[in-house]
Amino acid sequence: MKKLLLSSIIVIIAITFLGRLSYLQIFTFSPDQVLEDPAIKRVYDYPERGYIYDRNGKLLVGNDPAYDVMVIPREVRQLDTLEFCRLLGIDKLKFKNELRKARIYSPRLPSVFVPQLSKEDYAKLQEKMRHYKGFYIQKRSLRYYDTKSAANVLGYISEVNERDLAKNPYYVQGELTGRTGVEKQYEDILRGRKGVQYIQKDRFNRDIGKYKDGMMDTLPEQGMEINITIDKALQEYGEKLMHGKRGGIVALEPATGEILAMISGPTYDPALLVGRERSKNYSKLHYDSIAKPLFDRSILAEGSPGSPFKTLNALVALQEGVITPNTTVQCYNGFYVGRKKRGCHCGGGLRRLNDGIYKSCNAYFAATFRKIYEKFETTDEGMDVWEKHMKSFGLGQYLGYDLPTGKKGRIPSKEYYDKWYGDNRWAPSYIISNSIGQGEVAVTPIQLANMTAAIANRGFYFTPHILKKVDGKNISIPDYVEPKHTTIDKQHFEPIIQGMAEVYEKGTAKYVQIPDIRIAGKTGTVENFTKIDSVRVQLTDHSVFVAFAPVEKPEIALAVYIENGYYGSRYAGHIASLLIERYLKGEITRTDLEKRMLERTLEYEYAKPYLGKEFRINEYDWSQHSKPLEELISRE
Amino acid sequence: MAGKSVLKRVDWLTVLFYLLLVTIGWVNIYSSTFSEADSSIFDFGALHGKQLFFILASFASIVILLALEASFYERFSSLLYIICLVLLLGLFVFGKTISGATSWYNLGFFNFQPSELAKVATALALAKYLSDIQTDIKRRKDQLYAFAIILIPAILIIPQPDPGSALVFFSLTFVIFREGLPLYYLGIAMLAILTFISTLMFGTIWVVIFIALLLILFFLLKNKKFRVPVIPLSVAVIVTILFSLSVNFVFNNVFEQRHRDRFSLWLRLEKDPNKLEQIRKTIGYNTYQSEKAIESGGFFGKGFLEGTRTKGDFVPEQHSDYIFTTVGEEWGFIGTATVVLLFTLLLLRLVYLAERQKTDFSRMYGYGVVSILLIHYFINIGMVIGILPTIGIPLPFFSYGGSGLLFFTALLFVFLKLDANRLKEGI
């Protein structure tokens, strides 16, 4: 017993040690620890973010160098504070505060002392810098915008947050990432890949050389430049015309699906979201809950399409063989739903398809819509067919374009009405408003533009997209080069396009024609409502316009949706016409039209629901729209 | 046989273990103190160079130790012991202070630590006293003498302060147990430690409840004919309870805060996980870093000179007391298990050698060597891998330190000389 005591203790100790060591080194060991090793610092070498050009190679977004003055408090030696402060343009109190803050953060590690010096200050400071021990200048790169437009398209970049970090292990704290628009969508292309150097540290966080002699280090990969499909001149011009108006405009190239312009009003200067004032500016934009400048109306605003939708109903009716271009309908300055009369502004009389379109006759399309579902035994079957045709134009679903946000819009199905009214508790008369693009149908401006492009192409469209070239080479993404065919046969489009061309020649848009260019278009006037103190109140109609030109070989198709702009040809028609002329001719011949659009704003209309008193809607006289808002309000 | 050279009779297996440990130790010191700037492994200005010098010096001392007459060690053990006591006393006047402990004499080229010599001397003196024909360990008086031999140097070392080294001397009680000290002494010591720890962890009330349960169990299960020693049993129970009551007082009033923190950390007394983490990163900083470094080595380790935490000096004192973390980080479980096995084999071999001695003195000294090596190895690695509280003592043959290596070598080779001589003595 006594002889064995010591030996057994030795063995017990050995077993205990081996147990503990295997616990530490085998069971709690996880192989990825090299990256979490506190003894290894990763130093990143950031590549320059890729430039963004427009379709013609004009610069939209570049980079601007910015200079931060950094400080390592422990290395700061006696210096001429007065001169240093003068060079930096700060006072002595700020100097002291910043130094104290940096020292609290860490005496050994660099902190930002003065961020983002201007180039001039940098030039002055640079040669004197060596006198100031412990201070140095760090170069950074900021986004520089060569335009005041397209903020909604380009998007902005900002520091990664917790969620980004959790989602993508590439990022580390303090890095920038695209937040919206193209910057977000093509983040991976624009960003490039940062280079990494692994540095061995000691426990005071000091560098003591390269880890593994730099074997694991990588070089940065440059971000690639991209061309987007936007036409810079058109985009800028469109935003100018949008001044003081709310709504969305989308212009497409029908032959490719390329987005030529994507305008949202009101918008903001993209440069506001860069640099020292970024967060202040962002808050201002974010908290403007009435005008919502950050809300991209061109792809997010869902609204009733109004009369342009009549063209689609006509196409469906032709395809289903329930009407021919010669089918006539009697308009009694309106039409009856049960015993209730709905109005029509076409003037009344016997209408055929052609003048039904260019005079925008409600009665004609109500009758047409009825004929579609009356072809089938039940309304349910009719609705299914109608829904299928409508969806083939890209409505009621995500279009699949390459921007990070979007809305589906709505093409109501029989299920939708079953849910709303109860199974079989709804009659065809409940849904008649859809015939004229009111009712339950909802579209976004880009869907409206895409639908127009499909008409312009006589039966097919290309998925709208924003990316044109990467690193100078044209993209070939199958989804963007293969046509999407609608369910309507080609021959049915000609009578519709004929009617749309006559909208300009003798119909609702004859005052906004362009000399020498044959345009096809359709006006829309959309009734809309808001709630004031929970009472439903009607507001001035939305002004909607879709058009494409030239009629024979379309180069541009667009949709303009101006909130509370009254009838279709007033604001939307003017703007569509000007944009088409600008794009096709490169100049504006009708300067009176242009002057009117640049001067008139809808602030007066937008202020009405907030004035707290009775107001009139759909005022015929719009000369006062050019007057300053204050004057208009006080006059009331 | 008797005429053959000492080289033929020395236990080469032990020598092999010794050489392996010293070599592995030096490789790890080299890695711990390595920096790209150093040019040569023979750079005697660098720590690994200095250690190499002491390894060579140790080898030289082995020659001398083996050449000396075996009977010399027994004869001069008392004198050596007294010299050591004088040297330890002298520290109070002439001692040099290094990192807070006045444990060294400055000899110009080298700092000499007498407590290291005292370990060898005390092992020799204890063996000499116990092997004396007039000593009977069953007698109280002789037990007291034996303990006094152990305690006097320990008491002189505690105020340096160097509680770690003082603790080493207590390991020599194993020698006394081997020579016949009743085992219930060990039982009482274990009981005291158990009571101390369980009181800290669960409180006096639970200790009392536990004792009561044990007593009930005992009376239920005991043989009817067994006569209960009522008085000793009740005295034992009362003393245990009183001791348990005194624990909290001692812990809160006698211990210093840093001691309390070490216990709090070791026994996980702090229940608030945030505070525990705080203690882990401040008081337990060394242990925290060494555990993490060992963990990061995994099964195969990061490779020689590839230990990032070692290079970054994350573990303080890594070349001395925490040298084992370098093994753990760079050589992984394979390395740590090898070192543990080497120590185990060496110690078991020494126990075997001790048992085969023909003279009491040699056997007792052998036990002394095993006890001293064992407690160093146990406390050092136990501390580094986080199962024992922080007590600063070196890992034998491994840790950086000149006098440490010299005296561990002396401790071992004096015994090997005695072992080589055992047949001569027997004749």
Boltz contact constraints between the chains, C-beta under 6 A:
constraints:
  - contact:
      token1: [A, 2]
      token2: [B, 178]
      max_distance: 6.0
  - contact:
      token1: [A, 6]
      token2: [B, 174]
      max_distance: 6.0
  - contact:
      token1: [A, 6]
      token2: [B, 351]
      max_distance: 6.0
  - contact:
      token1: [A, 7]
      token2: [B, 351]
      max_distance: 6.0
  - contact:
      token1: [A, 10]
      token2: [B, 344]
      max_distance: 6.0
  - contact:
      token1: [A, 10]
      token2: [B, 347]
      max_distance: 6.0
  - contact:
      token1: [A, 10]
      token2: [B, 348]
      max_distance: 6.0
  - contact:
      token1: [A, 13]
      token2: [B, 378]
      max_distance: 6.0
  - contact:
      token1: [A, 14]
      token2: [B, 340]
      max_distance: 6.0
  - contact:
      token1: [A, 14]
      token2: [B, 344]
      max_distance: 6.0
  - contact:
      token1: [A, 17]
      token2: [B, 340]
      max_distance: 6.0
  - contact:
      token1: [A, 17]
      token2: [B, 381]
      max_distance: 6.0
  - contact:
      token1: [A, 18]
      token2: [B, 340]
      max_distance: 6.0
  - contact:
      token1: [A, 20]
      token2: [B, 385]
      max_distance: 6.0
  - contact:
      token1: [A, 20]
      token2: [B, 387]
      max_distance: 6.0
  - contact:
      token1: [A, 21]
      token2: [B, 336]
      max_distance: 6.0
  - contact:
      token1: [A, 24]
      token2: [B, 294]
      max_distance: 6.0
  - contact:
      token1: [A, 24]
      token2: [B, 295]
      max_distance: 6.0
  - contact:
      token1: [A, 25]
      token2: [B, 297]
      max_distance: 6.0
  - contact:
      token1: [A, 25]
      token2: [B, 298]
      max_distance: 6.0
  - contact:
      token1: [A, 25]
      token2: [B, 333]
      max_distance: 6.0
  - contact:
      token1: [A, 26]
      token2: [B, 299]
      max_distance: 6.0
  - contact:
      token1: [A, 26]
      token2: [B, 333]
      max_distance: 6.0
  - contact:
      token1: [A, 28]
      token2: [B, 295]
      max_distance: 6.0
  - contact:
      token1: [A, 29]
      token2: [B, 295]
      max_distance: 6.0
  - contact:
      token1: [A, 29]
      token2: [B, 298]
      max_distance: 6.0
  - contact:
      token1: [A, 33]
      token2: [B, 296]
      max_distance: 6.0
  - contact:
      token1: [A, 37]
      token2: [B, 308]
      max_distance: 6.0
  - contact:
      token1: [A, 39]
      token2: [B, 308]
      max_distance: 6.0
  - contact:
      token1: [A, 39]
      token2: [B, 309]
      max_distance: 6.0
  - contact:
      token1: [A, 39]
      token2: [B, 312]
      max_distance: 6.0
  - contact:
      token1: [A, 39]
      token2: [B, 314]
      max_distance: 6.0
  - contact:
      token1: [A, 40]
      token2: [B, 308]
      max_distance: 6.0
  - contact:
      token1: [A, 200]
      token2: [B, 311]
      max_distance: 6.0
  - contact:
      token1: [A, 201]
      token2: [B, 312]
      max_distance: 6.0
  - contact:
      token1: [A, 202]
      token2: [B, 312]
      max_distance: 6.0
  - contact:
      token1: [A, 202]
      token2: [B, 313]
      max_distance: 6.0
  - contact:
      token1: [A, 203]
      token2: [B, 312]
      max_distance: 6.0
  - contact:
      token1: [A, 203]
      token2: [B, 313]
      max_distance: 6.0
  - contact:
      token1: [A, 203]
      token2: [B, 314]
      max_distance: 6.0
  - contact:
      token1: [A, 209]
      token2: [B, 36]
      max_distance: 6.0
